[in-house]
């Protein structure tokens, strides 16, 4: 029996090899990891045509119905995380292509959200550049205490962001199309309409799928 051909897409940071022990598949599969990204559908099809299995890194390469119909060897799509909106799951099912998801670590987005917010408030990138250029502090950072954090999309991640904001003694407001005042309270925020969200927020974080 010939080996399965596996493609790992959009590994920009070239880390896929270090996040799993791929050697256990060596007897059964040949694995090709792509660290670049293709935009044109014809180029994507030409690249992926030989493969039986595609592993995708979230959403960079949309697997549309039109694209999947051309991948005649494809039997399995594996995506990181619980769901991936860039995969046409209905089309895959119709074409008898199995779609599976891996587990994921959910804290990364929360930590990055606060890293970015703190960097903006305290001017960290600019001051780091000033220091490396031989200067010293050029600006005074902004305090978070008492400021208003607006959350567009108060789901699981938004609620985690709200919990951290409370530690900084911030006022947290939120809005999304399906959010209610009761759900907002449960998520650690105060419900406002969309206009108020954008008008009153000192900082705005977006967590929409």
C-alpha positions in Angstrom: 0.0 0.0 0.0 1.4 3.4 -0.9 1.9 6.0 1.8 -0.7 8.8 2.4 0.4 12.2 1.4 -0.1 14.9 4.0 0.1 18.7 3.5 0.5 21.2 6.4 -0.5 24.6 5.2 0.5 28.2 6.2 3.1 27.3 8.8 4.5 30.8 8.6 6.7 30.4 11.7 7.9 27.0 10.7 6.9 25.5 14.1 4.6 22.6 13.1 7.5 20.1 13.3 8.2 21.1 16.9 4.6 21.0 18.1 4.1 17.3 17.4 6.0 14.1 16.9 5.5 13.5 13.2 7.9 10.6 13.1 5.2 8.2 14.3 3.6 8.7 10.9 6.7 8.1 8.9 5.9 4.5 8.1 2.4 5.4 6.8 2.7 8.9 5.3 4.8 11.4 3.6 4.5 14.9 5.1 5.1 18.2 3.3 5.0 21.4 5.4 4.4 24.7 3.5 5.7 27.8 5.2 4.5 30.2 2.4 1.0 31.2 1.5 -0.8 31.0 -1.9 -3.6 33.4 -2.8 -4.8 32.2 -6.2 -7.2 29.3 -6.4 -5.5 27.7 -9.4 -2.2 27.8 -7.6 -3.7 26.3 -4.4 -5.3 23.5 -6.4 -2.1 22.7 -8.3 -0.2 22.5 -5.0 -2.8 20.4 -3.1 -3.9 18.0 -5.9 -1.6 15.1 -4.9 -2.5 15.1 -1.2 -4.9 12.8 0.7 -4.9 14.8 3.9 -4.6 18.6 4.5 -3.8 20.1 7.9 -4.7 23.8 8.0 -3.5 26.4 10.5 -6.8 28.2 11.2 -8.2 30.4 8.4 -5.4 31.7 6.0 -6.4 29.3 3.2 -10.2 29.1 2.6 -11.3 25.6 1.6 -14.3 26.5 -0.5 -16.7 24.2 -2.3 -15.2 25.2 -5.7 -11.7 24.4 -4.5 -12.6 21.1 -2.7 -14.4 19.8 -5.8 -11.0 19.9 -7.7 -9.1 18.0 -5.0 -9.9 14.5 -6.2 -7.5 12.8 -3.8 -8.5 14.6 -0.7 -10.0 12.4 2.1 -9.4 14.3 5.3 -9.1 17.9 6.5 -7.7 18.5 9.9 -8.0 22.0 11.5 -6.6 23.5 14.7 -9.3 24.5 17.1 -12.9 23.6 17.7 -14.2 25.1 14.4 -13.0 26.8 11.3 -15.3 29.1 9.3 -13.0 29.0 6.3 -13.8 25.4 5.6 -17.0 24.6 3.7 -18.0 21.7 5.9 -21.2 21.0 4.0 -19.4 20.8 0.7 -16.8 18.5 2.3 -19.5 16.2 3.6 -21.1 16.1 0.2 -17.8 15.2 -1.4 -17.2 12.5 1.3 -14.2 14.4 2.7 -13.9 14.0 6.5 -13.3 17.1 8.6 -11.7 16.8 12.0 -10.5 19.4 14.6 -7.7 19.2 17.1 -7.7 20.5 20.6 -6.2 23.9 21.3 -5.0 26.2 24.0 -7.5 28.9 24.7 -5.5 31.3 26.7 -3.3 32.7 23.9 -5.8 35.2 22.5 -6.6 36.5 26.0 -2.9 37.1 26.7 -2.2 38.7 23.4 -5.2 41.0 23.8 -3.9 42.4 27.0 -0.3 42.5 25.7 -1.5 44.7 22.9 -3.7 46.9 25.1 -0.9 47.4 27.6 1.5 48.2 24.8 -0.9 50.9 23.5 -1.7 52.4 26.9 1.9 52.5 28.1 3.6 53.3 24.7 5.8 50.3 25.1 6.9 49.9 21.5 7.8 53.6 21.1 9.6 53.8 24.4 11.5 50.5 23.7 12.7 52.1 20.4 13.7 55.3 22.2 15.7 53.4 24.8 17.5 51.3 22.1 18.3 54.6 20.3 20.0 56.0 23.3 17.2 58.0 24.6 15.0 57.8 27.7 11.3 58.1 28.4 9.6 60.5 26.0 5.9 60.0 26.9 3.8 59.4 30.0 1.8 56.2 29.8 -2.0 56.2 30.4 -3.5 54.5 33.4 -6.1 51.9 32.9 -7.9 52.4 36.3 -11.1 54.2 35.7 -11.0 54.0 31.9 -13.7 52.3 29.9 -13.1 49.1 28.0 -15.5 48.4 25.2 -15.9 44.8 24.1 -17.4 44.0 20.7 -18.4 40.4 21.0 -18.9 39.2 24.6 -18.5 35.5 24.1 -16.2 33.2 26.1 -13.1 35.1 25.1 -14.7 38.5 25.6 -15.8 37.5 29.1 -12.2 36.5 30.0 -11.0 39.9 28.8 -13.7 41.6 30.9 -12.5 39.6 34.0 -9.0 41.0 33.6 -10.3 44.5 33.0 -12.0 44.3 36.4 -8.7 43.6 38.0 -7.5 46.9 36.6 -10.7 48.6 38.0 -11.9 49.5 34.5 -15.5 50.1 33.5 -16.5 47.4 31.0 -19.2 47.9 28.4 -20.2 45.5 25.6 -22.4 45.2 22.6 -23.0 42.6 19.9 -26.1 41.7 17.8 -27.2 38.8 20.0 -26.1 40.2 23.4 -28.7 41.0 26.0 -28.4 43.0 29.2 -28.6 39.8 31.2 -25.9 38.1 29.2 -23.7 41.1 29.5 -24.0 41.1 33.3 -23.2 37.4 33.3 -20.1 38.1 31.2 -18.8 40.8 33.5 -19.9 43.9 31.4 -22.6 46.5 31.1 -24.8 46.3 28.0 -24.9 49.4 25.8 -26.1 50.0 22.2 -23.5 50.0 19.4 -23.3 53.8 19.1 -22.6 54.1 22.8 -20.0 51.4 22.7 -18.0 53.4 20.1 -18.6 56.7 21.7 -17.7 55.9 25.3 -14.9 53.3 25.0 -11.4 54.5 25.8 -10.2 51.2 24.5 -12.1 48.8 22.2 -11.4 45.1 21.7 -13.1 43.0 19.0 -13.8 39.3 19.5 -16.1 38.3 16.7 -16.0 35.1 14.7 
